[in-house]
């Protein structure tokens, strides 16, 4: 399976935007496997440096993770204030408690304007971004989280331990 659509300016990109290795993760903020993958991806980013472009797309599995959609919307609301990655990280670090009240507390911790955050949270455009990410995952063949794509192709190997890092370094 291939990534549909390819990474564009509407995606959240961390690292070297011109890197020849592109790692895309479809993730769910309430998923324990995604929580486990989060520090692994952070380590990969640190170790690969400018050789890697990392992209995160929302894939909330709302039927089994009831707070996942609101957590994804909260990260997109934070993005409106230029703090997507800060919210992304703190949400993963607190994934055991993602109630709406907790999401507002996390937004305060990273210094967001809370009135604006709440307005952006309720904005249809923000909610559509999460829905569009999810739909792109469905079109790309994602059926669980985390799912990774490397340079547009679905990665089917293990992402635990050193496997994903070794694969990326071999490119």
N, C-alpha and C positions, 0 to 999 in steps of 0.2 A: 504494500500500500504506500501511496505517496501523500505528502502533505498538501491539503487543499483548503484554502488557497495558500500559496507560498507566503513567506514572511513579507510584511509590508510596513509602511509607516504607521499603521494603526496598531501594530503589535508593540508590546513592552520588550525592549531589547536592553540587555546588560552586557557589558564588555565591549570588545572591538566590533563595531558595526560592519567593518570591512573584512573581518576574519574569514578565512577560507573554510573554517569548521563552524557549522551552525547546529546548535543543539536546541531543540524545541521540546518542552515538556507540556503535556496536557495533565493538569493536576486538579485535585479536589482538596480544599483546605482542611476538611474534617477527616480525610482518609488517613488512617494510621500508616499505610504504606508510603503515602506522599510525605507524611511527617518524617518517616525514616529516611526517605530519599533526599529531603531538603538539605541536611548537612553534607551528604555525599556530593550533591550538586555543587554546594558552596566550596567544598574541597577541590572538586574538579576545576571549578572556575579559577580558584587561587593558583592551582598547579599549572594550568594551561595558559593563564594570563591573556595576553593579546592575541593568542592563536584561536580564541574561542568567542563566539557570539552566542549568548544564551537568551532564549525567548520562553516566556511562560504564557500559556493559554488556559483559560478557565474551563474546567470540565466537571462541574458539581454534580455528583450522583445523589440528587435530592431524595430519592426514594429510600436510600439507606443512610444518608447523612443529612438530616433535616436542617442543619445550620450552614451547610456548605454554600448554598446559593447566596444567602445574605453575606457570608464572609467574602465571596467573590465580588459581590456588588460593593462591599466596603472597600476592597482594594482598588476597584475602579473609581470609586468616589474619591479616594485618596489621590489617585492619579490626576484628577482634575486640579489638585493643588501641587502637583509635581512630586508626590511622595508614594508612588506605586510600590517601589521596591522596599521602602521602609515599612509600609503596611503589610506587604507580602511576607516579609521576614517575621514581623512581630505576630502576625496571625498564625503562622506555622509554629512559632515558639509557644503559643498559647492555645493550640488547637483543641484542647480538652474542654475549653469553655468559650464558645463562640456565639453566645446569646447576643441579641441586639444591644443590650446594656453593656456587655463586655466589649463589643466592637467599638462602641463610642468611647469607652475608657482607653482602649488601645489607640484610637485616633488622637485622643488627648495626649497620650504618652509620647507620640511622635510629633506633637506640636501642630496638629491641624486646627484650622478655624472650624469649630464644631458646628456652628450655624450653617456654614457653607458645606461642610461634610454631609450634614443631614439633608440639605437641599439637593446636593448631588446624588446622594443615596436614593432619594425618591424620584430622581430624574429618569424619564423613560430612556433617554440616550445611554445612560449608564447601565441600566438594566438590559438594554438591547446589546451592549458590548458583550456582556456575559453570555447572553443567548446566542449571539453570533459565534463566539468562541466555541461554545458547546456544539453548535451545528457544524462548524468546520471540523471538529473532532469526529463527529458521526460520519461526515463525508470522507474523512481520512482513514476510517476504519478503527477508530478508538472504541474500545468496549470495556475498558477498565482503567484505573489510575494507580500509579503514574504510567503514562505511555510516552515514550521518547521517539523523536525523529531526528536523524542525523543527516544533514545536507538534503533534506526533503524526503528521505526514505525512512520508513518505519524501522526502528531498531528492535529486534526481537531477542537480543541476548540479555543476560543478567545485568542489572544496573547496580547490584550490590558489590561490596568489596572493591576490588580494583578493576573489575571486568569492563565497565563502561569507560573508565579512564584509559585503560590499555587500548581499547578499540579506537577511541578518539585520537590517542597519540600515534596510532598506526596509520592514520590518514595523511 
